[in-house]
Amino acid sequence: QATAPKAYYARTGSDPTHVSLLDPFPFGSTLALAFPDDPIYIEITDGPAPVDPATVQLRVNGQTMAPTVNKTGSRTAVNLPPPSGIWNSGDNEVELQFGGTTHSWTLPIMNYVTLEECLRTAVGTGTTPGMRWTTHQWDQTGTRANTIAAAEAQLANELNSADLTQAPGGVFDVDYVNFEQDFLPDGLISDTQPAPRNAPELGIPGIPGLGTVGDPLNNIVGEATAFIEFPQAGLYYMGVNRDDGFLLTVASSEGGRDLVTGPNIQEVGRYDGGGGIDDNNVQSFMAINVPQPGVWPFRLLWFEGSGGASVEWYQTDKRNVLGLVNDPFITTTLRAFRSRSAQPAATNAPACSATGAAPSLVLTRTATGISLEFEGTLQQADTITGTFTDVTATSPFPVNTSQAGMKFYRARR
């Protein structure tokens, strides 16, 4: 039709100066979210008006950054790692300027949890390799709701019909979590998968149960507790494939704490519902930011209503499954322990209190600007009376004073 837009397979003239490469790419990538430590990398290709690298500016969340800008031939490369090692989770607003033009887009960063100092002990304090596993089965004719709340209530309030004859004190000692009720290959980890995913499926400890009313394969709740050692600071990734749901938390009963209500519990990931396990994909991909090496207590709650029952807890990188957490035959995955030789901070210690120690902020000059050394959470604003927002940063935090405009900083708890 005459009013329809026109399309052509070629055009006259040369291409204008344009952004030819953008990574992470937010407009059609196979990944919905970028990773917290992904650098922003941009290539600009010259048109009739070549790019002057001196005109290139990059701002993230309103803050002028100091990327590396290099021009080779007709291409200008702009590279910016996260200034503090990781970006803020959620939407980050990016603005690129060059040659009098401005391009803006949103960079979505996946959620992550930063482990707190409160429950940390030093590397090497883990003792007795493995995990502690508790199985609870509710002997009833109906099916319990497939929710985290229902699973917690079952653990706390109902009689246990699981077979505990091999569980001294009601606890099974296990190396890892890779359970399937019929011992069948299932999910991403099994003896039919290539290494390092070839750990054999184990039966669910204590199942089938000893009940006399309901199905001995239904209404199961499992709980794994372990002290996991993170040997280096940085980002770690985990996955839990499950049939039906799960909750993964940083939690401990040490010092009179409660595993369910705290204090000092951090949620890492959850699936609050029913559904089968996936043989091809990571169902629940979770990122953990470890600020310094150490040992933290973890709790995995898993539940199943009826039908299939299986659960896998493993470590990944950004693309691949690395193997089960604490697989004794794959020493490159995270190590887990049933106990540890040191205690975390007391619940009333500054590291564990609601407010913590008093925040502090010290400014020193550097060759390129200033450095902010701080205790607590660093915040910034464009005006002294403006709205202050958190800066995902570790101390010391460098600030380039050649940026346009003013910034105001403070530290808070």
N, C-alpha and C positions, 0 to 999 in steps of 0.2 A: 504494500500500500504506500501511497505517496507520503503519508504522514508518519510512517514507521522510521525509526532511527536507521541511518545508513552505516554500513560496515564495509571496510576496505582491507585488502590483504597487504597493502604497502602504502607508504606515504613519501612525499618528497621532503628533501631537507634532512638534516641530521637530528638525532635524538637530543632533547634538552638535557642539561645537567640534572641528574636524578639519583636517588638512592637505589642502588642496584643490588644490595645485599643487606639483610637485617636479621640478626640472630640474637636472642630468641625471636622467632617469627610469630606474631600474635594473630595473623589473619589467614588461618587455614592450616596451621601445623597439625600433625597427628597427635601432638600433646596439647591438652587443654590448658596446662599450667607449666610455667617455667620452673626450673629448680632454683632453690634459694641462693646457690653460689654460682649460677650461670653469669658469665660476663655479658655485657651489652657490646655487640660487635656490629659495626656498620661500615659499608663501603659506598662511597659516592663516586659515580662515574661522570667525568667531564662531558659537557656539551659545548656549544659555541662559546659559552662563558666559563672558563676553567675556574675550579674552586681554589680559593686562596686558603691554605690550611689555617692561617692566622684568624680567619673569620669563623672557624668552626667552634660552636659552643654546645654543650650538653648539660641539661638540667634534669634532675630526678626529684620528683616531689617538691618542686620549687627551689631546690638547692643547686646552685651552680657547681658542677663537678670538674675534675681535672683529668680528662681522658688522655690517652696516648694518641696523637694524631700524626700519621705518616703518609706522605704522598709519594707514589711510585708511578711514573708515567701519567696516565689519565685517571688513575684511581687514587682516592684518598681513603685510607683506612682509619676508623675511629674505634678504639678499644677501651672499655671501662669495666674492670673487675669491680665487684661490690667493695666500696671503700673500707667497710668493716668486716669483710669476709662473707657476709650474707645480706640479702635484701630483706626488707620488711615483707612478711607474708601478706597476701591479698593483692589488691590493685596498686601498682606503682605508676605514677604519671611521668612520662618521659617526653622531653622537648628537645629537638635538634634544630640548631640554627646554622646556616652557612650562606654566604653570598646574598644576604638580605632576605632569605626565605626561612620560614619556620615550619617544621613538621612535628606533629604531636601524636602520641599513641599511648595506650595503656598496656603495661607489662604485668600480667597476672602471675603471681608467685604462689606456689603451693604452700599450704599451711605446714607448720612444723612446731615442735615443742622444744624449748631450751631447758635442759636439765638444770635443776636448782642445786645450790650448794648444800642445802639443808640435809639431804639424805646421802650425800656422797661420803665415801671413805677412800683411802688412797689405793692406787694400783698395787696389787699383791696381797690385799687383805682378804680376798676370796679364799675359802677353804672348802674341802670336800666337793670335787667337781660333780656337776649334775643339777637336777631340779627336784623339787618336792611337788608331788601331784596328789590331789584329793579328788575322788569321784563320789558324787552323790546322785542317787536315783530315787525318784518318788514313785512309790507303788500305788498306782491308781488306774482306773479304767479309762478315764478321759486323758486329754493331752493338755499339759500346762502351756500357758501362753508363751510364745517365742519372743520374750523381751528380756532385757537386762534386769529390770526390776523384778520380774517373776523369778528369774534365776537366782538373784540375790536372796529373795524371800524363801525360796526352796532351801538354799544352803542354811539359812538362819533358823527356819521354823519347822521343817518337815523331818519325819523319821527317814533314815537312810537305809534303802534296801539293796545297795550295791554289795558285791561280794568282797569283803575286806580281809579275807583269810590270809592274803599275801601282803597286807599293809599294816606293819607294826605301828600302833598308835593311830591307825586310820590314814596313814600317809604312805604313798608309793614313792620309792626312789627311782627316778627315770633320768636318762641321759638327755633326752630331747622330747619335743612334742611333735609327733607324726603318727596320729592314731586314726584307725578305721575299724568300725565295729566288726566287720567280717574278715579282717586281715587282707583285704583286696587292694591291688594297686589303684590309687585314686589321687587326683589332684596333681600338683606340680612336683611333688617329692614321692618317689617310690622306687622299688628295685628294678622297675622296667624303664626308668628314665636314665639319660646319660649322666655321667659324673659332671658336676658334683651334686646332682639331684637324685642320686641313686640309693639313698638310705631306705631301708625296708620299712614298709608300713607295719605298725604294731597294733595289736588289739587294744581297745580302750580298757585300761586297768579297772578291774572290778565289774566288768560287763561281759556276759549277761548277769543281771542281778539275781537276788534270791527272793524277790517278792512273790506273792501268791495271788495278787489281784490283777495287776496290770501286765503289760507286755514287758519282759525283762530286757528289752532293747530300746525302750522309750523313756522320755522324761529324764534325760541325763544332764547333769551340770558337772563340769570339770574346772579345777582351779590349779594352775601352776604358779609356784612362787620360786624366784631365783634371784641371786645377786649376780648381775651381769657386769663384766669388766670391759670398759672402753679404754683401750691402751693409748689412744691419742685423741687430742682435741679435734673437732671437725664435725662434718655431717655424716650421719649413718642412716641407712634406710632398712626398714623391716616390712615384712608382709605377713598377713594371717589369712590363709584360705580356710573356709569353714562351712560346715553344714550342721547347725544353722547360724548362730550369731556369736559375738564375742565382745569383750571389753579389755583393752590393754592399758594398764596404769603403772606409774611409778608410785609404789606404796610399800609400807613396812609396818610390821607389828612391834618393832623394836621400841623400847622406851615407853611402852604402854600405848602406842599408837593403834589406830583401828585401820584395818586394811580397806574398809569400804568407805568410811566417812572421814578418815584422816585423823589428825591434820597432815598437811603437806603433801596431799595426793595430787599428782599431775596426770591428766588423761592424755594418752598417746594416740589412741584410735579406738573405733568401735564400729560394730554393725548391729543395730538393734532391730532384729527381725528374723525371718526365716529364709530358707533358700538353700540350694545345693552348692557343692564345691565346684570349682572351675579347674579343668585339666590343662588349660592353655594360658591363663592370664593370672596376674596377681590381683586378687579380689580387693584387698585393702592395703594400699601402699602408704607407708607412714615415714615421715622424715623426723629425725632426732638431731638437734644441735647440741653437741657436747662442748661446753666452754673450756674444760680442762680434763685431763685424764682422771679416771677414777672408777669406782665400783658403786653402782646404784641398785636398789631393790626393785624388782618388777613383779607384777601380778597379772596373769592372763586368766580371765574368766571366759569360759566357753559353755555353750548350752545347745541342746538338741531336744526337739519335741517328739516327732515321730518320723518313721521312715529312715532314710540314710543318716549316718552319724560319722563325722570325720573332722579333723582339725590339723593344720600344719602351721608351725611358727618358724619363720626363716628370715635370713638376712638377704638383702639385695644390694646392687649398686643402682645406678640410674637406669639401667637397661636389663640387667640379667639377674636371675636368682643365683646367689653365691652358695647356698646350702643352708641346712637347718642351723638355728642358733644352738651352739654347743654340740654339733655333730662330732663325736670323738675321732672320726676318720677323716675329717676335713678341718685341719687345724687353722685355716685362715678365717673361719667364721668367729663371731664373738663367743667368748667363753662364759659359762654360767657355773655358779657354785650354790650349794645348799646352805652354806653358812658363811660367816666372815669373822675375822679375828679382831675387828675394831667396831666400835659403835658410832653411829652418826651423831650429829649435834643434838643436844637436849631440845625438847619441844619449846622451851622458853629461851633458847639461845638466840642471839641477834640474827643468825643465818636462817632461823626457822620462824621468827616472830612475824607478825603481820606487817610491821613497819621496818624491821631490821635495824642495822646500825645507821647512824646519821649519814645522809648523803654528803659528798664532798666534790668540789670542782676546782682544779688548779690549771691555770693557763701559763704556758711557756712559749717563747718565741723559737721558731725554727728557720732554716734557710729558705723555705718556701711559704711560710706563713706562721701559723701557730699550732700548738698541740694541746689538746684538752685531756688531762688526766682526771678521772672521775671514779667515784664509788656510787653505786646505785644505777638508775636509768637516766641516760642523757636525753634531754629534750631541746627542741629548737623552735624559734618563732621569727617572723619577719619584723615584728615590732616588740618593744619591751612590754607593752600591754596586750599584745596579740594572743592568739590561741597557740599554746605550746603543744607540740606533738612529739611522740617518742622517736628517737633515732636508733635504729638497730646498729649498735656499735660496741666494740670492745675498747677498753682503755689501754694505751692512749689513742685518741681520735684526732687525725690530722685535718686541719682546715686551711684551704688555700685562700689567702686574704686578697688575692687579685680578683675574686669573683665580684660580679656587679651587685650593688645593693648591700644592705646590712643584715646580719643574722645575730640573734640573741640566743644564748644557751643557758641551761640550768640543769641540775641533777636532782632527781627525786627518788624516793623509795615508794 
